[in-house]
C-alpha cells in the first residue's frame, strides 16, 4: 500500500497570466516522481473578477474557461482545454485529482432585483436590527455569454437566503430575505454563520438542491476527477453537504472528499463529522495552530502536547494535516503563516507520521515570489521519504517539553523502510528510541544530513538518535539515504 500524499497546487498570488494549467501539466511528472499522488487544484470555474479571480468569488460554475464572460474566456488559470490536459497529465503520472467546490455563495450577478429583507446584527445574525424593508440585491444570474450551453438554469432571488449589499442605498449589511431563514445547522460563530459573502445559497430550496447535484454530475462527467475539496463547509447546512456528497458518490462511489471547516476547536470538527456520518475528511486546523504556537513561543511551547486536542489525535482516519495554505499565507484574512525555521519540523511531523493524510502547500514547495518567500528546504526529500520509507508500526516518544520524536518500523513490502524522527524547538540533544529488533546491528544515518554521526541499533532494537538545535533529523538506513541522495 502506498501512502497518500496530497499537494495543494496553487497559492493566492499566482501570476494572472492564464498559464497555470499549462504549468500543472508540465510539472505532473516531477510531482509523481517525488511521491505526490493526489493534487488539489484551484476552483476552475469563472469568478466575478474574471481573469483576476482566484476562484472563490463564484460566478458561473459551468464556465471552465470557455465562454466570454466577465471580460475573458479563459480563467486566471487558463482555458477549459488546458484544464482537461492538466488533469490528464496528472492522472498519467499516477496522481489523483481533487477539484475545489464552492457551494455557499454566488457573486458578480448579471442583474439586480428588489427584495424585502430584515437586517441582522453582524456579530449575531439571529438578532434583528431592522424591520422588514426593501433593498436592491444583485441576485439575477442569466449567464448571457454561455447562452444556455450545458444548463439552462437561471438564478434569481428565490434561490438565495440573503446578501450583504443594498445597491439602492449603496451600503453593506447582513440582509436576510423575506420568508427565508439561515440554515438550521451551521457553525454557531456570530450566532449563525450561514452567511459568508455574496448572494448566499438557500440550500433548503428544492431547485437549489437539484441544480447543485445536476452541476456536480456534469462536472464529474466533464473532468473525471477523483474527489473534491469542499470550501467553507462551516457556513453550509451540514445535512446539505452530507446529501450532496452522497449524490456525487452515487455517480462515482470512491470519491475522496475533504472539507474546509475553519475552526481551531476540535469539538466543532468532530461534531461536524458526527452529523455528516463521517462521509468526508476535514483539514486539521487545530494542528496548524499548534504548529504556529510552537514556532512563535520562543522555546516555551510544550512539544509533548503538540498533538493534544487535534483532529489527528482524536480521529486520524478523517484528518487531513497541513502546515499552511492559501488562506494562511501573508496578505490573507486568515493569515497565520508558520515561520520558516519551523516549517521543516512541521512537514516532517505531518509527512512521516502514520496518522492523517498530509497536504503540502504549493507556496511551501515552490515559494511565494509575491512576498519574497523561498521554498521550504528539503521538502521534496521529506515527501520522497514518506513515499519510500514511512511504513510499519509507529512508536511515539513525545515525552519531553522540548525534544520529542517518533519511529516507524518499516514493512516487508518496502525495502529499507523504517525511520526515526527527532525534533526540537530548543537546543540540540539526543533520545533513545525503539525502531524494531529487525534493525539490530544496522547503521542509521540522518537522511536530511544535519547530523553527521552514525547510529548503530542495538540487539534490543533501540538506538540513541541526535538532532541539532531548532531542527529536525530523519534517520534512515544507509542504503535509503544513498537512494534519496540520488533521487531528490
Buried (B, 14 or more C-beta within 10 A) or exposed (E): EEBBBBBBBBBBBBEBEBBBBBBBBEBBEEBBBBBBBBBBBBBBBBBBBBBBBBBBBBBBBBBBBBBEBBEBBBBBBBBBEBBBBBBBBBBEBBBBBBBBBBBBBBBBBBEBBEBEBBBBBBEEBEEEEEEEEEBBBBBBBBBEBBEEEBBEBEBBBBBBBBBBBBBEEEEEBBBBBEEBEBBEBBBEBBBBBBBBBBBBBBBBBEEBBEBBBBBBBBBBEBBEBBBBBBBBBBBBBBBBBBBBBEBBEEEBEEBBBBBBBBBBBBEBBBBBBEEBEBBBBBBBBBBBBBBBEBBEEEBEBBBBBBBBBBBBBBBBEBBBBBBBBBBBBBEBEEEBBBEEEBBBBBBBBBBBBBBBBBBBBBBBBBBBEBBEBEBBEBBBBBBBBBBBBBBBBBBBBBEBBBBBBBBBBBEEEBEBBBBBBBBBBBEBBBBEBBBBEBBBEBBBBBBBBBBEEEBEBBEEBBBBBBBBEBBBBBBBBBEBBBBBEEEB
